[in-house]
């Protein structure tokens, strides 16, 4: 099968309101192979909707992220960002990843757990003090990962409020003008460059200072631009996805009282619950970060020609019944937790261990609220690369 044999379908499929996976994904998974799709901007692409196909594309070195810079990459945004480490292939990608990966090892992140727990418990205490109901996003889901990642990176507490606007601008799919997009990007870059300059003059016990000083064997230091882009990537990725998944997880659990009761009865299930909810919730509003074939590559029944882009539909792959029986059900006793929620291969999420700790501690803290319930309908994010509530009213009994 080649590109000439396939009808090109308009993409993305998912609606921004809610967390349902569009039926078109299920139809594609049961079809003969990958399908061809056209995003609002860029060239057509293959879409991998099955688990094995998506995992293969994400992990095979014959698929390149760096080539996207030379092509009209499939995307939902008119503007194209620099991409940073997400737009690199080895060895450049390896050089940057090695320098930052040591800060996010499971062992080092576990040492942060008491501080994450302290922050989560403090936010729940503040919620109690303010009284029920409250907006889970503003009161808990956003401040928890923002405080954690800003402390880790070394961002002053007084400046943390700035990052929501900047982050929303980077992840927005709205029709921003060129001036708005450029201004947003420049403001964040200038702010981060200023912090880097401060840390260079006066190092502190934080990740930014460590990156400035870092060497990996005889590998060169980061360039100034690489350092700024890497810190931005850590900051945005380190809070936006977790801040979105916390209310997503709560929304799913509150709509399934038996699962919520199961966790309340046995908090030891929380790590398994986080893995299952990472699998179950299709976070992405669309598939992004196309991989370009550097040579002809067979992906399932489809021959991808050299130079053709492939998008991995992670939400669809995580609902593939051949890998996850009863994929549409939330179960904490699955035999495998090998979901693709944190990606796979060279670009597997650097902060996965930290995200797991934050999500586990978030659920642990929130499950102490008696008779937790939604106090109104969520207001969903729109025109964003991630799906989730912008506000989620919740109530509990004191």
C-alpha positions, -999 to +999 in steps of 0.1 A: +000+000+000+013+035-009+002+070-004-015+070-038-038+042-026-052+061+004-080+087+007-068+117+027-090+124+057-093+158+075-077+157+109-078+161+139-107+139+149-112+147+186-135+174+199-119+197+225-149+194+249-146+162+270-121+133+270-139+110+246-118+094+218-133+101+184-149+070+168-128+076+137-098+063+156-116+030+163-125+027+126-089+033+116-076+007+140-098-019+125-089-009+089-062-025+068-034-002+080-023+034+087-045+061+071-036+093+054-046+126+071-045+163+064-040+187+093-050+224+091-014+233+081+014+214+065+017+185+042-004+153+044+008+125+067+004+089+076-015+084+109-005+054+131-035+045+152-026+010+164-004+003+194+023-017+176+025+008+146+027+038+169+053+023+192+073+012+162+073+047+146+082+064+179+111+040+186+127+033+152+157+054+144+148+055+107+122+081+116+136+116+122+123+146+141+150+169+128+139+165+092+106+183+101+126+216+102+133+212+065+097+203+055+062+218+058+055+198+090+019+187+096+005+208+124-026+225+138-008+258+144+000+283+116+032+293+133+061+269+139+082+270+171+119+262+173+111+228+188+142+226+209+152+192+220+119+178+206+131+187+171+165+169+174+179+136+164+209+118+179+237+127+184+225+163+191+195+151+209+216+126+230+240+154+240+213+175+254+193+147+270+223+133+288+229+167+304+195+170+318+184+134+324+204+130+356+180+155+373+150+133+365+162+098+375+137+078+395+160+078+425+165+116+425+128+123+419+119+101+448+139+123+470+116+151+459+085+132+470+083+146+505+084+181+492+057+173+466+036+157+493+040+188+515+029+211+487-001+189+478-012+186+515-008+224+519-030+231+489-057+208+502-055+225+536-059+258+519-090+244+501-105+233+534-098+268+549-115+285+519-144+262+520-164+241+495-169+244+466-138+255+447-122+253+413-099+223+414-077+238+386-070+272+402-069+259+438-048+227+433-041+213+398-022+243+385-003+255+415+010+220+425+032+213+394+040+250+388+055+253+423+073+220+420+089+227+386+097+263+395+115+252+427+134+226+408+144+249+380+150+279+403+123+303+391+115+330+417+081+325+434+070+360+426+073+353+388+054+321+386+021+337+377+037+348+344+040+313+330+004+304+325+000+330+298+033+322+282+026+285+283-009+289+269+006+309+240+030+282+231+004+254+233-025+274+217-039+264+183-058+296+181-052+320+152-027+342+169-013+369+148+024+367+139+030+397+162+012+380+191+030+347+186+064+364+183+059+386+213+049+357+235+079+337+224+103+366+228+090+375+262+094+340+276+128+336+260+140+370+273+128+362+308+146+328+307+178+343+293+178+368+322+175+340+347+203+321+331+225+352+333+217+356+370+225+319+377+257+322+357+268+351+380+254+335+412+248+297+409+223+281+432+212+246+442+188+242+413+185+225+379+193+257+359+226+262+377+234+225+372+228+228+334+250+258+331+279+239+347+271+205+333+294+184+313+288+148+302+323+132+299+340+152+272+307+164+257+305+202+250+285+225+272+251+237+261+251+267+239+233+297+253+203+292+229+202+255+237+202+262+274+174+288+272+153+265+250+159+235+273+148+255+304+117+267+286+109+231+275+114+218+311+092+246+325+063+243+300+063+205+298+069+202+335+037+219+345+012+221+317+006+184+311+005+175+348-017+205+356-041+192+329-040+156+339-049+161+375-084+174+368-087+149+339-080+121+364-104+135+389-131+140+363-128+103+352-128+090+388-158+111+398-177+097+368-168+062+380-177+061+417-167+024+420-132+032+409-130+062+432-142+040+461-116+014+452-088+039+456-102+054+488-104+019+503-069+009+492-045+039+486-017+014+477-035+012+443-027+048+435+005+041+415-014+015+393-043+040+390-019+067+377-006+043+350-041+032+340-054+068+339-024+078+318-034+051+294-071+058+295-071+096+291-064+107+255-047+140+265-037+152+231-063+172+211-044+159+181-013+140+171+018+162+169+056+160+163+057+142+130+085+117+123+099+116+088+111+084+072+148+087+063+144+057+040+116+034+028+102+017+060+075-009+063+050-001+091+026-029+094+009-032+060+020+003+048+053+011+030+063+046+041+085+061+015+116+081+023+106+117+031+070+109+042+059+121+076+041+098+101+021+109+132+016+086+161-019+088+176-010+080+212-045+082+226-057+057+200-028+034+205-035+033+242-071+022+234-060-006+211-079-037+222-053-061+209-029-046+235-053-036+262-084-058+265-114-039+276-095-007+267-126+015+272-128+004+308-108+019+337-091-010+355-063-010+381-054-047+377-041-047+341-013-072+334+006-046+314+012-009+321+032-004+288+011+025+277+025+053+254+013+082+276+049+093+282+059+085+246+085+059+236+120+058+222+146+086+221+119+112+229+103+094+258+093+121+283+123+132+304+101+142+333+080+110+334+093+100+369+085+135+382+051+135+366+043+101+382+053+114+417+032+145+412+001+127+400+004+100+427+007+126+454-021+147+439-045+118+440-034+108+475-040+143+489-074+147+471-087+114+482-086+126+518-116+149+509-148+133+521-176+127+496-157+144+468-180+154+439-182+177+409-201+209+418-209+219+383-200+212+347-163+216+336-154+244+313-131+227+287-100+241+272-104+249+235-078+257+208-051+240+228-028+211+220-039+193+253-075+185+264-088+191+298-109+213+320-100+250+323-122+250+353-135+220+373-158+229+402-156+204+431-173+200+464-167+179+495-179+175+531-159+191+559 
